Amino acid sequence: MRIENGRVRKHIATAFFPTAEASPVSETIERHEFGAEVGRLLDLVVHALYSDREIFLRELVANAADAMDRRRFEALTSAASALPPDAKVRIAPDKEARTLTVSDAGIGMTKEDLATNLGTIARSGTRAFSQTLESAKAEDRPSLIGQFGVGFYSAFMVADRVTVTSRRAGSDEAWTWASQGQGSYTLEPATRAEPGTDIVLHLKEDADEYLEPYRLDHLVRKWADFITVPIAVVRDGKDESANQGTALWRKPKSEVTEEQYEEFYRSIGMNFDKPWATLHWRAEGQLEFSALLFVPGSKPFQALDNERQSKVRLHVRRMFITDEAELLPPWLRFVQGVVDTEDLPLNVSREMLQSTPALARIRRAVTGRVVSELTTRAKDAESYTAFWENFGAVLKEGIYEDFERRGEIAPLLRFRSSAVEGWTSLPDYMSRMKDGQEAIYYLVADDAEALKSSPQLEGFKARGLEVLLLSDHVDAFWPDQLGTFEEKPLRSITKGGLDLSKFALDGEQPEAPEGIDAFVAAVKTALGAEVSDVRTTDRLVDSAVVLSAGTGGPDLQMQRLMRRAGRAGGGQPVLEINPRHPLIRALAASPESEVPQAAGTLLDLARIQDGDSPRDPAAFARTVAAALAAARGA
């Protein structure tokens, strides 16, 4: 960086910088120019780094808290650096002067510190200080929150001029740094009664909201509620506490009560229930973070389908960064809580977070811990049922979206079944499979109750073959993605090509009538392109007809979803006919001239059974009315 010094008379400095009281021992102000490349970087920081203006207060409070931690640490070896008992960060708006002052009783800065830390963009006093701690004992190290560097310059998003007056602990000398954020800054002697720093923001015309104490209080509670340093906002001349100061997730589990967990759970998610599960742990090693997560005990008021992003809060050294870091995948978006790490810079923006390797490792670790907790809790069937009925449909999305964890998620799934009451799992289903059964059978439809009486199940029930009944919106998608479970393929029973002949039917079944082949051929001819095929089937018992999908395409439910979305796919269905049904036996013996009308009616019956409408509802109604009249001799 290029630095040029100039001298200006004291009375000029007082006129331009009235908040910086000049020292009687000096009559000059030093002016320094940023280098061209630094000026460009400053412009980017102010206009491009942060997507939210209010971030400036988080950064300044972080710097102030950091300075107080540094002074507390230095006091271990120097009595002159001892913090006052009432030390705090003080935020004072002044509507008449249109200024906002952030003051602290921290370590303070010398003239050289001001020039080095504030005169060089992205130069961090905290980073340099942290290098001195390598030889210090872990319990003696302060929690370093902020960086006097890039984050400090976020002040220029809301201020057209910033002055910093600081006095280093152990020194009687104070200095004022001032800049309009346009490529230069000044340094001049000043006075300050006690060690610490005052940052004065001369606010822009469109930044009036930051002169309102209630707005400042809200921002502190949003961004810095849990840092240990007391923060006060000045309202009507009085200091009012603005932060809790206790990060529950930083405490050992043995020191936190259930009541404290529940209170925190309700505060972060605006919940009124009790959490179903509480996960509290600290990860140490190459990657360090603390986490306090909750699985809610009931569904949220806002549907989880509306927003498919995790809202777990990311904190850096207790300071809130964002709830849009997507710390958990969408299929775990029902989990709430906080993750607090030491391994990210505080002044990282939301946009930069997406490409941070450390954050990617945190995501993997947190996701793994949540899945492990669900696996453990799934052993308690009664408790897990409550969770599943609330969030099971969301968890299923993981099979579709997360290739890496499909094997872990699959045993966590629960299903209704054609063979047992209540919920069952894939491992439980496999334990009940019949000898020679080579697939896990399932049926998907929109209505859970309609599934139980679906004609598609008849042949499976008659042979003692269990079918899983799926009715969630995602059930049309994930089975094909999972493919197999413990080497057994998942098969939709609406797909063609299922051979059940090796499994004996319960009870005697009548033989197929003569002429059935000719009847099937005539029905196929009559329906033409409305079906891809017509054939007899042995998987019906009480119903005359049923639809099935082609062997290689999507099943019937997926085809319905595609049609609703205006997309063609899957081709025409197959009409399967039960040759032993009384209606089919009668139709097979009827004159060939009656086959076309009968064929259309059979197709409409099959469509209705699967939850679809007849091809022509009015014509179908007339046909049914005529049949009823004929049956009664009308």
C-alpha positions in Angstrom: 0.0 0.0 0.0 1.2 3.5 -0.9 1.2 6.0 2.0 1.6 9.8 1.6 1.8 12.1 4.6 0.5 15.6 4.7 -0.1 18.2 7.4 -3.2 20.4 8.0 -3.8 23.0 10.7 -5.6 21.9 13.8 -8.6 24.4 13.3 -9.3 22.7 10.0 -9.3 19.3 11.6 -11.7 20.5 14.3 -14.1 21.9 11.7 -14.2 18.6 9.7 -13.9 16.1 12.6 -15.7 17.7 15.6 -16.0 14.3 17.4 -12.3 13.8 17.6 -11.0 16.1 20.3 -7.4 17.1 19.3 -4.6 16.7 21.9 -2.9 19.8 23.1 0.4 18.3 22.5 -0.1 18.2 18.7 -1.2 20.7 16.1 -1.3 18.5 13.1 -3.4 15.9 11.3 -1.7 13.2 9.2 -3.4 12.3 5.9 -2.8 8.9 4.3 -3.8 7.7 0.9 -4.9 4.2 0.2 -3.3 2.6 -2.8 -5.4 2.2 -5.9 -5.8 -1.5 -5.5 -6.9 -1.1 -1.9 -9.4 1.6 -2.9 -10.9 -0.9 -5.4 -11.2 -3.6 -2.7 -12.8 -1.2 -0.3 -15.5 -0.4 -2.9 -16.2 -4.2 -3.3 -16.5 -4.6 0.5 -19.0 -1.8 0.8 -21.1 -2.6 -2.3 -20.7 -6.3 -3.0 -19.5 -8.4 0.0 -22.6 -8.2 2.1 -26.2 -8.7 0.9 -27.7 -7.1 4.0 -26.8 -3.7 5.3 -27.6 -4.5 9.0 -24.6 -6.8 9.1 -22.5 -3.7 9.9 -23.7 -3.7 13.5 -22.8 -7.4 13.9 -19.3 -6.7 12.6 -18.7 -3.7 14.9 -20.0 -5.4 18.0 -17.9 -8.5 17.2 -14.8 -6.3 17.0 -15.7 -4.6 20.3 -16.2 -7.9 22.0 -12.9 -9.2 20.6 -11.1 -6.2 21.9 -12.5 -6.8 25.4 -11.5 -10.4 25.3 -8.0 -9.4 24.3 -7.8 -7.0 27.2 -9.0 -9.6 29.6 -6.4 -12.0 28.3 -3.6 -9.4 28.6 -4.7 -8.7 32.2 -3.4 -12.1 33.2 0.1 -10.8 32.9 -0.4 -7.0 33.2 -2.4 -5.4 36.0 -2.6 -2.2 34.0 -4.8 -4.0 31.4 -7.5 -5.1 33.9 -11.1 -4.7 32.6 -13.4 -2.4 34.6 -16.0 -4.5 36.5 -18.8 -2.8 34.5 -17.1 -3.2 31.1 -19.5 -3.6 28.2 -20.2 -2.7 24.6 -22.3 0.4 24.4 -24.4 1.4 21.4 -25.5 5.0 21.5 -27.7 6.7 18.7 -27.8 10.5 18.5 -30.7 11.6 16.3 -29.8 15.3 16.4 -26.2 14.7 15.3 -27.3 11.7 13.1 -24.5 9.6 14.5 -24.3 6.1 15.9 -21.5 5.4 18.4 -20.2 1.9 19.3 -18.0 2.0 22.3 -16.0 -0.6 24.2 -13.6 -0.9 27.1 -11.3 -3.2 25.2 -7.6 -3.4 24.6 -7.6 -0.2 22.4 -5.2 0.7 19.7 -2.1 2.8 19.3 -1.5 5.1 16.4 0.4 2.3 14.7 -2.4 -0.2 15.3 -4.9 2.2 13.8 -2.8 2.6 10.7 -2.0 -1.1 10.4 -5.4 -2.5 11.2 -7.7 0.1 9.7 -5.4 1.5 7.1 -4.9 -1.8 5.4 -8.0 -3.6 4.0 -8.3 -7.2 5.2 -5.4 -6.8 7.7 -6.5 -8.3 10.9 -5.3 -7.3 14.4 -7.1 -10.3 15.7 -5.3 -12.7 13.4 -1.9 -11.3 14.4 -2.9 -11.5 18.0 -4.0 -15.1 17.7 -0.6 -16.1 16.6 0.7 -15.0 20.0 -1.6 -17.5 21.7 0.0 -20.7 20.3 2.1 -21.2 23.4 -0.7 -20.2 25.8 -2.8 -22.8 27.6 -6.1 -23.6 26.1 -8.1 -22.5 29.2 -6.3 -19.1 29.1 -7.1 -18.3 25.5 -9.9 -15.7 24.9 -12.7 -16.3 22.5 -11.7 -14.3 19.5 -14.8 -13.1 17.8 -14.1 -10.6 15.1 -11.5 -9.2 12.8 -10.6 -5.6 12.4 -10.3 -5.7 8.7 -12.9 -6.4 6.0 -15.7 -6.5 8.6 -15.0 -3.1 9.9 -15.4 -1.5 6.5 -19.0 -2.7 6.4 -19.7 0.4 8.4 -19.5 2.4 5.2 -22.6 0.7 3.9 -24.6 2.9 6.3 -22.2 5.8 7.0 -20.6 8.4 4.7 -17.9 9.1 7.3 -16.5 7.0 10.2 -14.2 8.1 13.0 -12.4 5.8 15.4 -11.0 7.2 18.6 -8.9 4.7 20.6 -6.6 4.5 23.6 -4.4 1.4 24.1 -4.5 -0.2 27.6 -1.4 0.8 29.5 -0.9 4.0 27.5 -2.1 7.6 28.2 -2.1 8.4 24.5 -5.2 8.3 22.3 -5.6 8.8 18.5 -8.4 9.3 16.1 -8.6 7.6 12.7 -11.2 9.1 10.3 -12.2 8.3 6.7 -15.0 8.9 4.3 -14.3 5.4 2.7 -13.2 6.9 -0.6 -9.5 6.1 -0.7 -7.9 8.1 2.1 -7.9 8.4 5.9 -6.5 10.7 8.6 -4.8 10.2 11.9 -4.7 12.8 14.7 -4.0 12.9 18.4 -7.0 12.8 20.7 -8.0 12.3 24.3 -10.0 9.4 25.9 -10.5 9.1 29.6 -10.1 5.3 29.7 -8.6 2.6 27.5 -10.9 1.4 24.8 -12.4 2.4 21.4 -15.2 4.7 20.2 -16.5 4.2 16.7 -18.7 7.0 15.4 -20.7 6.5 12.3 -22.1 9.6 10.6 -25.1 8.0 9.0 -26.3 8.4 5.4 -29.6 9.9 4.6 -31.2 6.6 4.0 -30.0 5.0 7.3 -32.4 6.6 9.7 -33.6 3.3 11.0 -30.2 2.8 12.8 -31.0 5.8 15.0 -33.9 4.1 16.6 -33.1 2.2 19.9 -35.7 -0.4 19.3 -34.2 -1.3 15.9 -30.7 -1.5 17.4 -32.0 -3.7 20.2 -33.6 -6.0 17.6 -30.3 -6.3 15.6 -28.3 -7.1 18.7 -30.7 -9.8 19.7 -30.7 -11.2 16.2 -27.0 -11.2 15.5 -25.1 -11.0 18.9 -27.6 -12.3 21.5 -25.3 -15.1 22.8 -21.9 -13.5 23.1 -20.6 -13.4 26.6 -19.7 -9.7 26.6 -22.6 -7.4 27.9 -24.1 -5.2 25.2 -26.2 -2.1 26.0 -28.3 0.1 23.8 -28.8 3.7 25.0 -32.5 4.7 25.2 -33.5 8.0 26.7 -30.1 8.5 28.2 -30.1 5.1 30.0 -28.2 1.9 29.2 -30.5 -1.0 28.5 -29.2 -4.6 28.3 -29.7 -6.0 24.8 -28.2 -9.5 24.9 -28.6 -12.7 26.9 -24.9 -13.4 27.0 -25.2 -17.2 27.4 -24.7 -19.6 24.5 -26.4 -22.7 25.8 -24.7 -24.8 23.2 -21.3 -23.9 24.5 -22.0 -25.4 27.9 -21.4 -29.0 28.8 -24.5 -31.2 28.7 -24.2 -31.9 32.4 -24.7 -28.2 33.1 -27.9 -27.8 31.1 -31.3 -28.7 32.4 -34.3 -30.0 30.5 -36.1 -26.8 31.3 -33.3 -24.7 29.7 -33.3 -26.9 26.6 -37.1 -26.5 26.2 -36.9 -22.8 26.7 -34.2 -22.4 24.1 -36.1 -24.7 21.7 -39.2 -22.6 22.0 -37.3 -19.3 21.6 -35.4 -20.2 18.4 -38.3 -21.8 16.5 -41.3 -20.0 18.0 -42.5 -23.5 19.1 -45.1 -24.3 21.8 -44.5 -28.1 22.1 -41.6 -30.1 23.6 -38.8 -31.4 21.3 -39.0 -35.1 20.4 -35.2 -35.3 20.4 -32.4 -33.0 21.6 -28.9 -33.4 20.2 -26.1 -31.5 22.0 -22.5 -32.2 21.3 -19.1 -30.6 20.6 -16.9 -31.8 17.7 -13.1 -31.4 18.3 -10.1 -32.2 16.3 -9.3 -30.9 12.8 -12.8 -29.5 12.7 -14.3 -27.8 15.8 -17.9 -26.8 16.3 -20.6 -27.0 18.9 -24.2 -28.0 18.0 -27.5 -27.9 19.7 -30.3 -29.3 17.5 -33.9 -30.3 18.1 -36.4 -32.5 16.3 -39.8 -31.0 17.0 -42.5 -33.0 18.8 -45.2 -31.9 16.4 -45.6 -30.6 12.8 -44.8 -26.8 12.4 -47.6 -24.4 11.5 -45.9 -23.6 8.2 -45.9 -26.6 5.9 -42.5 -28.0 5.3 -43.3 -28.3 1.6 -43.4 -24.5 1.2 -39.6 -24.0 1.7 -37.3 -26.9 1.1 -34.2 -25.4 2.9 -32.8 -26.2 6.3 -33.0 -23.2 8.7 -30.5 -24.3 11.2 -28.6 -21.2 12.4 -24.9 -20.9 11.7 -23.0 -19.0 14.4 -19.3 -18.1 14.3 -17.9 -17.8 17.8 -21.4 -17.2 19.2 -22.2 -14.5 16.6 -25.1 -15.3 14.3 -24.1 -15.4 10.6 -27.2 -16.8 8.8 -29.9 -19.4 8.8 -29.4 -19.9 5.1 -26.2 -21.9 5.2 -28.1 -25.1 4.5 -26.3 -27.0 7.3 -28.6 -29.9 6.8 -30.0 -31.3 3.5 -33.6 -30.5 2.5 -34.8 -34.0 3.7 -33.8 -33.0 7.3 -35.2 -29.5 7.1 -37.5 -30.2 10.1 -34.5 -30.1 12.4 -34.0 -26.8 14.2 -31.2 -25.4 16.2 -27.7 -23.9 16.2 -24.3 -24.8 14.9 -21.4 -22.7 16.2 -17.9 -23.0 14.7 -14.4 -21.7 15.3 -13.3 -22.5 11.8 -14.9 -19.8 9.7 -14.1 -16.1 9.6 -16.9 -14.0 11.1 -17.1 -11.6 8.1 -17.8 -14.3 5.6 -20.9 -13.5 3.6 -23.8 -15.8 2.7 -22.6 -16.0 -0.9 -19.0 -17.0 0.2 -20.3 -19.7 2.5 -21.5 -21.9 -0.3 -17.9 -22.6 -1.4 -16.2 -22.9 2.0 -14.6 -26.3 2.4 -14.8 -26.1 6.2 -18.6 -25.6 6.0 -18.9 -28.6 3.7 -17.2 -30.8 6.3 -19.5 -29.4 9.0 -22.5 -30.3 6.9 -21.4 -33.9 6.5 -20.7 -34.2 10.2 -24.0 -32.7 11.4 -26.0 -34.7 8.9 -24.3 -37.9 10.0 -25.0 -37.2 13.6 -28.7 -36.5 13.0 -29.1 -39.8 11.0 -27.3 -41.7 13.7 -29.6 -40.2 16.3 -32.7 -41.2 14.3 -31.3 -44.8 13.9 -30.9 -45.1 17.6 -34.3 -43.7 18.4 -36.0 -45.9 15.8 -35.4 -48.9 18.1 -38.2 -47.5 20.3 -41.2 -48.2 18.0 -43.8 -46.3 19.9 -41.7 -43.1 20.2 -40.5 -43.4 16.6 -44.1 -43.7 15.3 -44.8 -40.2 16.7 -41.8 -38.8 14.8 -42.6 -40.7 11.6 -46.2 -39.5 11.4 -44.9 -35.9 11.7 -41.9 -36.0 9.4 -41.8 -39.3 7.6 -42.8 -37.9 4.2 -39.9 -35.4 4.4 -37.4 -38.1 5.4 -38.3 -40.2 2.3 -37.0 -37.4 0.1 -33.5 -38.4 1.2 -33.8 -41.6 -0.7 -34.5 -39.7 -3.9 -32.0 -36.9 -3.3 -29.0 -38.3 -1.3 -27.3 -41.2 -3.1 -24.5 -41.3 -0.4 -26.9 -41.9 2.5 -29.7 -44.0 0.9 -28.4 -47.1 2.6 -28.7 -45.4 6.0 -32.1 -43.8 5.4 -33.9 -46.9 4.0 -34.1 -48.8 7.4 -35.6 -45.6 8.9 -38.6 -45.7 6.6 -42.0 -46.9 7.8 -45.0 -48.1 5.8 -48.5 -49.3 6.0 -48.9 -52.8 4.8 -51.5 -55.2 3.4 -50.5 -57.9 5.9 -50.0 -56.2 9.3 -51.6 -53.4 11.4 -49.7 -50.2 12.1 -46.3 -49.3 10.7 -43.7 -51.6 9.4 -40.1 -51.3 8.1 -38.2 -52.8 5.2 -36.2 -55.1 7.5 -39.5 -56.3 9.1 -41.1 -56.9 5.7 -38.1 -59.0 4.6 -38.4 -61.1 7.8 -42.0 -62.0 6.6 -41.3 -62.7 3.0 -42.5 -66.1 1.6 -40.0 -68.7 0.4 -39.2 -68.1 -3.2 -40.3 -64.4 -3.1 -37.7 -62.5 -5.0 -39.0 -58.9 -4.7 -40.4 -56.4 -2.2 -43.8 -55.5 -3.5 -45.4 -52.0 -3.1 -48.4 -50.1 -4.3 -48.6 -46.3 -4.6 -51.8 -44.2 -4.8 -53.0 -40.8 -3.5 -55.5 -42.1 -1.0 -54.2 -44.3 1.9 -57.6 -45.7 2.7 -58.4 -46.5 -1.0 -55.1 -48.5 -1.1 -56.4 -51.1 1.3 -59.3 -52.1 -1.0 -57.5 -51.7 -4.3 -58.1 -54.5 -6.8 -54.4 -54.4 -7.5 -53.9 -56.3 -4.1 -56.3 -59.1 -4.7 -53.9 -61.7 -6.2 -51.2 -60.9 -3.6 -53.5 -61.2 -0.7 -54.9 -64.5 -2.0 -51.4 -65.9 -2.1 -50.2 -64.5 1.2 -47.8 -62.0 -0.4 -47.4 -58.8 1.6 -47.5 -55.4 -0.2 -46.3 -52.1 1.2 -48.9 -49.4 0.8 -47.5 -45.9 -0.1 -49.6 -42.7 -0.3 -47.2 -39.8 0.3 -46.5 -37.4 -2.5 -42.9 -38.5 -2.8 -43.7 -42.2 -2.9 -44.0 -42.1 -6.7 -40.3 -41.1 -7.0 -38.0 -42.7 -4.4 -38.6 -46.5 -4.9 -37.0 -46.4 -8.3 -34.0 -44.5 -6.9 -33.5 -46.9 -4.1 -33.9 -49.9 -6.5 -33.0 -52.6 -4.1 -32.9 -53.2 -0.3 -30.5 -55.9 0.9 -30.3 -57.3 -2.6 -34.1 -57.6 -3.0 -35.5 -55.3 -5.8 -38.5 -53.1 -5.1 -41.4 -53.8 -7.5 -44.5 -51.8 -8.0 -47.4 -54.2 -8.4 -49.0 -52.0 -11.1 -46.2 -52.8 -13.5 -46.6 -55.6 -15.9 -44.6 -58.7 -16.0 -45.2 -59.9 -12.5 -45.4 -63.7 -12.4 -47.3 -65.0 -9.4 -47.9 -68.5 -10.7 -45.4 -70.2 -8.4 -47.4 -69.0 -5.4 -50.6 -71.1 -4.8 -53.9 -69.3 -4.4 -56.0 -69.8 -1.3 -59.1 -71.9 -2.3 -60.3 -73.3 -5.5 -60.6 -71.1 -8.6 -62.8 -71.8 -11.6 -61.3 -72.6 -15.0 -61.1 -70.0 -17.7 -64.1 -70.2 -20.1 -63.8 -71.4 -23.7 -63.4 -68.6 -26.2 -61.6 -66.3 -23.7 -58.7 -65.8 -26.1 -61.0 -64.7 -28.9 -62.8 -62.3 -26.5 -59.5 -60.8 -25.4 -58.4 -60.3 -29.0 -61.7 -58.6 -29.8 -61.4 -56.3 -26.8 -57.9 -55.3 -27.9 -59.1 -54.6 -31.4 -62.1 -52.5 -30.1 -59.9 -50.4 -27.8 -57.2 -49.8 -30.4 -54.6 -47.1 -29.4 -56.3 -46.5 -26.0 -54.3 -49.4 -24.5 -50.9 -50.9 -25.3 -52.2 -54.4 -24.8 -55.1 -56.6 -23.4 -54.3 -59.8 -21.7 -55.6 -62.3 -19.1 -54.2 -62.2 -15.6 -54.0 -64.5 -12.6 -53.6 -61.6 -10.1 -57.3 -60.8 -9.8 -59.8 -62.6 -7.6 -62.9 -60.5 -7.0 -62.5 -57.9 -9.8 -63.1 -58.2 -13.5 -60.4 -56.0 -14.8 -57.4 -54.0 -13.7 -54.9 -51.7 -15.4 -51.1 -52.2 -15.3 -48.1 -50.3 -16.7 -45.6 -51.6 -19.2 -42.7 -53.6 -18.0 -40.0 -51.0 -18.6 -41.8 -47.7 -18.0 -43.0 -45.8 -15.0 -45.8 -47.3 -12.8 -49.4 -46.1 -13.0 -49.0 -43.5 -10.2 -46.1 -41.9 -11.9 -48.0 -41.8 -15.1 -50.9 -40.1 -13.4 -48.5 -37.5 -11.9 -47.0 -36.8 -15.3 -50.4 -36.3 -16.9 -51.4 -33.9 -14.2 -48.2 -31.9 -14.9 -49.1 -31.8 -18.6 -46.3 -34.2 -19.6 -46.7 -37.3 -21.7 -44.8 -40.4 -20.7 -45.1 -44.1 -20.0 -47.3 -44.9 -23.0 -50.8 -46.4 -22.8 -51.8 -48.8 -20.0 -52.3 -52.5 -20.3 -55.9 -53.8 -19.6 -55.7 -57.1 -17.7 -58.8 -59.3 -17.6 -59.8 -61.8 -15.0 -61.0 -64.8 -17.1 -62.7 -66.4 -14.1 -64.9 -63.5 -13.2 -68.7 -64.0 -13.8 -68.9 -60.8 -15.9 -66.0 -61.8 -18.1 -67.4 -65.3 -18.5 -70.8 -63.8 -19.6 -69.2 -61.3 -22.0 -67.0 -64.0 -23.5 -70.2 -66.0 -24.4 -72.0 -62.9 -25.8 -72.3 -62.0 -29.5 -69.2 -60.4 -31.1 -71.3 -57.3 -31.9 -71.6 -56.4 -28.2 -67.8 -56.5 -27.6 -66.9 -52.8 -28.6 -69.3 -51.3 -26.1 -68.3 -53.8 -23.5 -64.7 -53.2 -24.1 -65.1 -49.4 -23.5 -67.0 -50.1 -20.3 -64.4 -52.5 -19.0 -61.7 -49.9 -19.6 -63.7 -47.2 -17.8 -64.2 -49.6 -14.8 -60.5 -50.2 -14.6 -59.8 -46.5 -14.7 -62.3 -45.8 -11.9 -60.8 -48.5 -9.7 -57.4 -46.8 -10.0 -58.8 -43.4 -9.0 -59.1 -41.9 -12.6 -62.2 -40.7 -14.3 -64.0 -42.5 -17.2 -62.9 -41.4 -20.6 -66.3 -39.9 -21.2 -68.1 -39.5 -17.8 -71.5 -38.6 -19.4 -71.4 -41.6 -21.7 -70.3 -43.9 -18.9 -73.3 -42.7 -16.8 -75.7 -43.5 -19.6 -74.3 -46.9 -20.1 -74.6 -47.7 -16.4 -78.1 -46.4 -16.3 -79.1 -48.5 -19.2 -77.6 -51.6 -17.7 -79.4 -51.1 -14.4 -82.7 -50.6 -16.3 -82.2 -53.7 -18.3 -81.4 -55.7 -15.2 -84.7 -54.6 -13.7 -86.6 -55.4 -16.9 -87.4 -51.8 -17.6 
